Amino acid sequence: MPLRFIGIDPTTGQDKSPTVFIDEETNDIVIQGFKPGGETEAEVAAFEVPGHAVGIPDDEAVIRVPARMAPFLREACDAVERADVR
């Protein structure tokens, strides 16, 4: 899974590093973010979407990405849509 770095939170310090990557084999967007904490995770887990089970599957996670990283998410989406990823 060769990852291509797109961007890191511009306000990151030595101990935090929300980051956006693209998997160059699958074109998946890979995001490192903050664990949202109990209240947010519980709200997501309880959210009902018609036709889907309620809860967070064991092989999935909820993350929080700072709004200031939106440009990196747009760049990653644009790259995938352009098939810029090889």
C-alpha positions in Angstrom: 0.0 0.0 0.0 2.2 2.9 -1.2 0.8 6.0 0.4 1.2 9.5 -1.2 1.4 12.3 1.3 -1.1 15.1 0.6 -0.9 17.3 3.7 -0.5 17.7 7.4 -2.4 20.0 9.8 -0.5 23.3 9.4 -0.8 24.0 13.1 0.5 20.7 14.2 3.2 20.4 16.8 5.5 17.6 17.7 2.8 15.6 19.4 -0.2 15.9 17.1 -0.3 15.2 13.4 -3.7 14.9 11.6 -2.6 14.0 8.1 -4.2 13.1 4.7 -2.8 10.5 2.3 -3.9 8.7 -0.9 -3.3 5.0 -1.3 -1.8 4.9 -4.8 -2.9 1.3 -5.4 -6.6 1.6 -4.5 -7.2 5.4 -4.8 -8.6 5.3 -1.2 -8.2 8.5 0.9 -6.4 7.7 4.1 -6.9 10.1 7.0 -5.1 10.3 10.4 -7.2 12.4 12.8 -8.2 12.8 16.4 -10.2 10.2 18.3 -13.4 12.2 18.9 -14.1 11.0 22.4 -17.0 9.3 24.1 -19.9 11.7 23.4 -19.2 12.1 19.7 -18.5 8.5 19.1 -21.7 7.5 21.0 -23.7 9.9 18.9 -22.3 8.4 15.7 -22.9 4.9 16.9 -26.5 5.7 17.7 -27.2 7.5 14.4 -29.8 5.7 12.3 -29.3 5.4 8.6 -32.2 3.7 6.7 -31.0 0.2 5.5 -27.9 0.1 7.7 -27.2 -1.4 11.1 -26.8 1.0 14.0 -23.3 1.1 15.6 -19.7 1.2 14.5 -18.4 -2.0 13.1 -15.2 -3.4 14.7 -13.2 -2.8 11.6 -14.2 0.9 11.3 -13.3 4.0 13.3 -14.7 7.5 13.9 -12.1 10.2 13.6 -12.3 14.0 13.8 -10.4 16.1 11.2 -9.8 19.8 11.9 -11.8 22.1 9.5 -8.6 23.8 8.6 -7.6 20.6 6.8 -10.4 21.0 4.3 -8.0 22.1 1.5 -6.0 18.8 1.9 -9.2 16.8 1.7 -10.2 18.7 -1.4 -6.8 18.1 -2.9 -7.0 14.4 -2.2 -10.5 14.1 -3.7 -9.4 16.0 -6.8 -6.4 13.8 -7.3 -8.6 10.7 -7.0 -11.2 12.1 -9.4 -8.5 13.0 -11.9 -7.0 9.5 -11.6 -3.9 11.4 -10.7 -3.0 8.4 -8.5 -1.2 5.6 -10.1 
